Amino acid sequence: MLLPALCEPFPNLAEVAWLFHDLGRERDFTAVLDATPIPSPWIDAARAILGDEIDVAIRILEQLGHPASLAHARRRAAERLAREA
């Protein structure tokens, strides 16, 4: 079910994870990820986003070398820091 998503540059699983995160439907997308037998760093990044572990997601996205997704994650982390300050 997620195989096409693993082969496309955008939207990628990280971006879809942000959508589910913002909608408060993390469990729904986590269930889909859990049913995916193909290991992928994109799945790891999505799990980190869904688990509210933005720092972990950023590290994974740095390794993947996808500048748009990395910039988005960094912006989200900065927004969180600004809210908490």
HUQUI-V210207 format. One record per residue. N is the residue number from 0. RES is the residue in three letters. SS is DSSP state (H for helix, E for strand, - for the rest). OMEGA is omega in whole degrees, -180 to 180 (* if undefined). D_FIRST is the distance of its C-alpha to the first C-alpha in Angstrom with 1 decimal. Layout:
n->[N:N]
res->[RES:RES]
ss->[SS:SS]
omega->[OMEGA:OMEGA]
d_first->[D_FIRST:D_FIRST]
This chain:
n->[0:1:2:3:4:5:6:7:8:9:10:11:12:13:14:15:16:17:18:19:20:21:22:23:24:25:26:27:28:29:30:31:32:33:34:35:36:37:38:39:40:41:42:43:44:45:46:47:48:49:50:51:52:53:54:55:56:57:58:59:60:61:62:63:64:65:66:67:68:69:70:71:72:73:74:75:76:77:78:79:80:81:82:83:84]
res->[MET:LEU:LEU:PRO:ALA:LEU:CYS:GLU:PRO:PHE:PRO:ASN:LEU:ALA:GLU:VAL:ALA:TRP:LEU:PHE:HIS:ASP:LEU:GLY:ARG:GLU:ARG:ASP:PHE:THR:ALA:VAL:LEU:ASP:ALA:THR:PRO:ILE:PRO:SER:PRO:TRP:ILE:ASP:ALA:ALA:ARG:ALA:ILE:LEU:GLY:ASP:GLU:ILE:ASP:VAL:ALA:ILE:ARG:ILE:LEU:GLU:GLN:LEU:GLY:HIS:PRO:ALA:SER:LEU:ALA:HIS:ALA:ARG:ARG:ARG:ALA:ALA:GLU:ARG:LEU:ALA:ARG:GLU:ALA]
ss->[-:-:H:H:H:H:-:-:-:-:-:-:H:H:H:H:H:H:H:H:H:H:-:-:-:H:H:H:H:H:H:H:H:H:-:-:-:-:-:-:H:H:H:H:H:H:H:H:H:H:-:-:-:H:H:H:H:H:H:H:H:H:H:H:-:-:H:H:H:H:H:H:H:H:H:H:H:H:H:H:H:H:H:H:-]
omega->[-180:-177:178:180:179:-177:-178:180:-179:-6:179:-176:178:-180:177:178:177:179:179:177:-178:179:-178:-177:-178:-178:-179:-178:176:178:178:179:180:-179:-178:-176:-176:177:-180:175:176:177:178:178:179:178:179:178:-180:179:179:177:-173:180:177:178:180:179:180:-179:174:-180:180:179:178:-171:-179:180:178:178:179:180:179:177:179:178:179:177:179:179:180:178:-176:-177:*]
d_first->[0.0:3.8:5.7:7.4:8.4:10.0:12.0:13.5:16.6:16.4:15.0:13.7:12.2:15.9:16.7:14.0:15.3:18.8:18.0:16.8:19.8:22.2:21.2:21.8:18.3:17.6:16.9:14.1:12.1:13.4:12.0:8.4:9.6:11.5:8.9:7.5:10.0:10.4:13.3:13.9:16.7:14.5:12.9:16.5:17.7:15.4:16.6:20.1:19.9:18.7:21.5:24.0:24.7:25.2:27.4:24.9:22.3:25.1:25.9:22.4:22.1:25.6:24.6:21.6:24.2:22.4:25.5:24.1:21.7:24.5:27.0:25.0:24.7:28.4:29.4:27.7:29.5:32.8:32.4:32.0:35.1:37.1:36.4:37.4:40.6]
